[in-house]
């Protein structure tokens, strides 16, 4: 997590992944030891920043120390907080996995995005760990020679087929024996990549160095090189040795072809996980100005704007129209402002999947933590700020109960719209796509809110759509709260009032088809609460069943 320091990230991993029987003092001691071993003392209390590759761990035993494979990666960080360097971020990610002392450490391209010097320092660290008895398995692309010579075992794959698996120092001799000789001063790693990719331009043999790489003969040779490499390896002594070793390992053991169980076990209780994840989520929100301060600032600005436009409405016919327009704007604004919650799960999707499959926490813990932190900080507080400013500037009904019912209704609309946004975006991977779906939904519901079209006049075969409109329920509650008991014809000569003119709030509500009884008022809130629960349930189920294993 980019807003946390190195020490805080390590402490988070220790708190959730070590058994609860381990004392807090022992956890802190392990964190300090890892910081020392990874050379992170200088930046232990600095924030991790931008996105970087991660690691995943499997507690199994294998025979190699370093080889090429494919694994899962996770991203952490923030674009707005400057923190530690790229190499230090890599070491921090590695350290979070070392908390549980895994016997095997899998890394997916740990040098990606690093300069040559930093990449070399990271690999030297991994080599020291391997020398201390830990198995390190990693995938890597185009390492320089100083990195390549650190490898103990090397595996080369072509389209998922193994073309070499043996000691790294024997690779050049092996390829030379099958007809591929590395040029002097050529990097062995680059040479191997050229071979397995079918690029013969870097191979010094048969005097073909000057042949056009796009000629028909070269293209034809590329097509057959994969089969040749696979066949040569399967006929080699290295393949026979590997096969014999595998047979020795499985000898006497029951072999099954069933898909391995993916049951995740946890070392901590639900409440322990919830406390730590909620704490981290709140801290991340508070330290991200674009999601905390900016949200409140924008809300305050919009409240001032709507308050200035509808300032001090009067109790007359124009005041009736202005009240209706102001309430409609407030409800629609709450719906569209809640679209920012679309990135709640999308932005941390890879982080969530990695931490979930690594046994940090349950899906329900993550879901509840994100929901509570988002609702309390980004929905409740802005809704209260907006209500306090706009309500009194507009000059709505000056009673205490009306004000708090107004605030409650506005907040509930924000909750429901946020829940809808989460239900739509929970299984999405791109924020822009989720925003498109949510914008369409909001615009569609806005039509049936009650201002743009008179709801009683809608044809029966379309009238049912109004029951799916969040703004309709919010606007209905605000209308009843504001208009009930108001008089709009106080200064008019009653003999001059034309028929059909609404002079009371109740008459206006009748024209709009709004049930202004006590039950009619609270049924709007009940509908919003039911919709909120349904949307949150959908969001949780999507989060629970999205594909987490590759």
URSUL-V293195 format. One record per backbone hydrogen bond with DSSP energy under -0.5 kcal/mol. NH is the residue of the N-H (numbers start at 0). CO is the residue of the C=O. Records with the same first field share a line. If there is no record, write none. Layout:
NH=CO + CO
This chain:
3=0
5=42 + 45
6=43
8=4
9=5
10=6
11=7
12=8
13=9
14=10
15=11
16=12
17=13
19=266
21=18
26=22
27=23
28=24
29=25
30=26
31=27
32=28
33=29
34=30
35=31
36=32
37=33
38=35
39=34
42=39
43=40
45=42
47=3
55=105
57=103
59=57
81=79
83=46
88=84
89=85
90=86
91=87
92=88
93=89
94=90
95=91
96=92 + 93
97=93
98=94
99=96
100=97
104=134
105=55
106=136
107=53
108=106 + 138
111=108
113=110
118=114
119=115
120=116
121=117
122=118
123=119
124=120
125=121
126=122
127=123
128=124
129=125
130=126
131=127
132=129
133=128
134=102
135=64
136=104 + 134
137=66
138=106
146=143
147=143
148=144
149=146
150=147
152=65
153=165
155=163
157=160
160=157
162=155
163=155
165=153
167=151
169=166
170=167
173=169
174=170
175=171
176=172
177=173
178=175
179=174
180=178
182=201
185=182
190=186
191=187
192=188
193=189
194=190
195=191
196=192
197=194
198=193
199=197
201=198
202=199
203=180 + 201
204=202
207=204
210=207
214=211
218=214
219=215
220=216
221=217
222=218
223=219
224=220
225=221
227=223
228=224
229=225
230=226
231=227
232=228
233=229
234=230
235=232
238=232
239=235
240=236
241=237
242=238
243=239
244=240
245=241
246=242
247=243
248=244
249=245
250=246
252=249
266=15
272=268
273=269
274=270
275=271
276=272
277=273
278=274
279=275
280=276
281=277
282=278
283=279
284=280
285=281
286=282
287=284
288=286
290=287
291=287
293=288
295=291
296=292
297=293
298=294
299=295
300=296
301=297
302=298
303=299
304=300
305=301
306=302
307=303
308=304
309=305
310=307
311=392
312=309 + 393
315=313
319=315
320=316
321=317
322=318
323=319
324=320
325=321
326=322
327=323
328=324
329=325
330=326
331=327
332=328
333=329
334=330
335=331
336=332
337=333
338=335
339=336
340=337
341=338
342=339
343=340
345=341
346=342
348=345
351=347
352=348
353=349
354=350
355=351
356=352
357=353
358=355
359=354
365=361
366=362
367=363
368=364
369=365
370=366
371=367
372=368
373=369
374=370
375=371
376=372
377=373
378=373 + 374
379=374
380=375
382=378
383=379
384=380
385=381
386=382
387=383
388=384
389=385
390=386
391=387
392=388
393=389
394=390
395=390
398=396
402=398
403=399
404=400
405=401
406=402
407=403
408=404
409=405
410=406
411=407
412=408
413=409
414=410
415=411
416=412
417=413
418=414
419=415
420=416
421=417
422=418
423=419
424=420
425=421
427=424
433=429
434=430
435=431
436=432
437=433
438=434
439=435
440=436
441=437
442=438
443=439
444=440
445=441
446=442
447=443 + 444
448=445
454=452
456=453
457=454
461=458
462=458
463=459
464=461
465=462
466=463
467=464
468=465
469=467
472=468
473=469
474=470
475=471
476=472
477=473
478=474
479=475
480=476
481=477
482=478
483=478 + 479
485=482
487=502
488=502
491=488
493=491
495=492
496=492 + 493
500=497
502=500
504=485
507=503
508=504
509=505
510=506
511=507
512=509
513=508
515=513
520=516
521=517
522=518
523=519 + 520
524=520
525=521
526=522
527=523
528=524
529=525
530=526
531=527
532=528
533=529
534=530
535=531
536=532
537=533
538=534
539=535
540=536
541=537
542=538
543=539
544=540
545=541
